[in-house]
C-alpha cells in the first residue's frame, strides 16, 4: 500500500463528483483526500484524489474511472509534480502570547487572517508535509479548529514533468 | 431535419421510434402519466406490454435484449416504480445486457422536497448503471436518448437510466433527433492491437496445454460461432464455455468441454487448472468459475481478450492482453493462427485426448430412480424439443445448474440466465421478453418453485398478450440450492428453506390466469406433460414434482480450489446411472 495522487479531468456536470467518489467506495478504495474545482475550461473540472492502495489497485482505479462516461482524462502524478494544499488553523492565544505565536507561524509563511480576544487564525499554503509541521508546532498552544483543503497538484512543465507513461492497456 | 413542435412526452416516443424500438415493457404511474397519455394520443409504431410489476418489465427488457441482440426498454414511474427496476438494472449491469430504463420523476420544482413518490433513482442506481441522466430541460431529451441507446449497446453493453421529471414531459419544444453523436469521454476500443493478436497466436501455437475459456462477452459482441470454432480448431484445443457463454460455442461440437466452475464438469475444471495457456475471451475470471483465485490454473499464462480494459488484470494477471470488440478480435486471431500454422499435427493433440478422456469418464450423471429426478425432466425437455428452435430461460439455483449441465445448446442467444447477479425470479419475465422478441421460436423457462413465486404474477402479462412461453416449475418444495448448502456445509440445519410442495397449487394457479397447467410427478407422466404444454400454442405451465433431496453435483465449495470438486460415490456397476448432459 502506498499513497497515489490521481488527477481526474471531468465534465463539469451535476453528479460527476458523486460518480467518481462513489466508485472509490464501491470498489473498496480508500480516499485519503479529495479536492475539486474548476479548470481553465469552464466546462471541465479537475478532481485531485489521493488514494491509499497498491500499484495494481491504482491501475484498476484508473481503468474504472475511465469507464465513467463523464471522465475525460485520468493520470497519476509522480513525485515531481507540484503539490500544494491550503490550511486554516485557529489557535488559542491570549493577547500576551500573540507575538510569539505569530513569529513562529511566519517561519512557515502563514498569514494571519483573523485575530480575536483569545485566538488567532492563520492560513497557510504549502506542500502537505510543511503544513503538517506547522500544525505540530502550533498544537502545544492549543488548536481550536483546523481545516485543510486536501491537496491539489499539477505536473511540471519541461523535463521534470516527463514521467514514464502509465501502461494502460488499450 | 424538420423540426416539429411537441411535448416532451411525445418526443420520448419519437426518440424510441428513431432508435428503431418496436416493443417496450412498462407500468404507468403518476410521474410518467404524460408519457402514457401521449402513448394513447399519438400514432406511433411501438407496442407497449403492460406488466404486473416493474421488476417484470425490467427482466422482460433483458430477455428481449439477450434473445434479439437489440436494446430492451423498460418504463416505470417515479419512486416505487423506479426502485422496482433496481434489481433488473443490477442484473443487466453484471451480465452486460443493453437496456434503457425510462423513469418518471416528480416535477423539477418538487425535487429534493421528499415529495409523494419521490426517490433519487439516479443516485440509487449510480453504482449499477453504465450511465444515467436526469433530464431537466426538455430540449435535452433527443440528445440524451441518442446517447443512451448508443452507450447501452456499444462497447461493453449495459443498462442506462433516463429519469424524466413530469413537467419536462409536459413542456413543448421543437423536436429534432440528432444524427451525429459526440461523447468525448466515451470511446470504446474496437480493433485489438495487431501486435498483441500476433503474440497471442504465437503463444497459442507454442502451447502444450491450451484451453479456450469462452465467456458471455462473446455473446454480447455477436461473435460469429464459426470464428470461435476456427480459433479452437486451428490448434485442436479444448473449449470451456462459462454459464453466460453456453451455446456460443456449440455444446455438440467435439472440442466443447462445456461448463467450468462451481457446478461445472470435472473435465472443464481440470482442463483449466492443468492448462499452460488460458485463452480468455469475453470471460472475467469470476469467482464462480475460478474458485479460490490463488489456486486457479497455477501453471497457466493468460491471454485475455475483452472490450473492457478494466477486466484485464482485475482478478488474474494477463501476460497478453487484447482490448477490443471481440467481433473484430476473434476473426483476426483466427486468421493469425491459420496463417502461422505449419501443417504438422497440433502440439496439443495429446492434451486434447486427455481432456476428452476426462469428459468421457466423468460426465454429468444422476441416478434415474424414484422419486422423479429433476435432471430427467430437463433431459426430456431437451429431447422432446430437439426438432425445434428453443430459447431457454432459467431462474437461479439448482434447476439452473441442472439445465446448464443437461441442455444441449448450439447457438448463441438461446440460453438466457442470470449469471452475475443470480437473480431469482428472472426466468418468467425473461422468457416473456424473449418470446416477444422472437415469436417464431419456442421459448421454455426452466424455473424453480422459489424463483417462480417471485415473478409469477407476470403470467397475467403472458395471458393478456398471448405470449406463449412455457414455464416449467421444477418443484422440490425448497429453496433448493440454499438447502443444498445447508445440507453440505451447515450440518443439515435447514433454516427457513422449506417452501412445502403444495403451496401454491401450480396447476390451479395457472388456470386462474386462464393458462393451461400440467403436472407430472413420475417418470411416466413427464412426456405427456411436456407434449401437452408444447401443443397449447400459447402460454402454458408445467409443474414437475421432483425428488426433494436431489443435489447438484459435482460441486466446488465456495472459496475452495476449483480442481477439488466434491461428488457422490459413483458405483460403476449401477445400471440406474444416466450418463448424459453436455
HADDOCK unambig.tbl for C-alpha pairs under 7 A between the chains (distance, minus, plus):
assign (segid A and resid 19 and name CA) (segid B and resid 126 and name CA) 6.78 0.50 0.50
assign (segid A and resid 60 and name CA) (segid B and resid 310 and name CA) 6.26 0.50 0.50
assign (segid A and resid 60 and name CA) (segid B and resid 314 and name CA) 6.62 0.50 0.50
assign (segid A and resid 63 and name CA) (segid B and resid 309 and name CA) 6.57 0.50 0.50
assign (segid A and resid 63 and name CA) (segid B and resid 310 and name CA) 5.04 0.50 0.50
assign (segid A and resid 64 and name CA) (segid B and resid 310 and name CA) 5.98 0.50 0.50
assign (segid A and resid 69 and name CA) (segid B and resid 131 and name CA) 6.72 0.50 0.50
assign (segid A and resid 69 and name CA) (segid B and resid 185 and name CA) 5.16 0.50 0.50
assign (segid A and resid 69 and name CA) (segid B and resid 186 and name CA) 5.53 0.50 0.50
assign (segid A and resid 70 and name CA) (segid B and resid 185 and name CA) 5.62 0.50 0.50
assign (segid A and resid 71 and name CA) (segid B and resid 185 and name CA) 5.62 0.50 0.50
assign (segid A and resid 72 and name CA) (segid B and resid 184 and name CA) 6.89 0.50 0.50
assign (segid A and resid 72 and name CA) (segid B and resid 185 and name CA) 4.69 0.50 0.50
assign (segid A and resid 169 and name CA) (segid B and resid 309 and name CA) 6.35 0.50 0.50
assign (segid A and resid 169 and name CA) (segid B and resid 323 and name CA) 6.85 0.50 0.50
assign (segid A and resid 170 and name CA) (segid B and resid 189 and name CA) 6.97 0.50 0.50
assign (segid A and resid 170 and name CA) (segid B and resid 309 and name CA) 6.75 0.50 0.50
assign (segid A and resid 170 and name CA) (segid B and resid 323 and name CA) 5.61 0.50 0.50
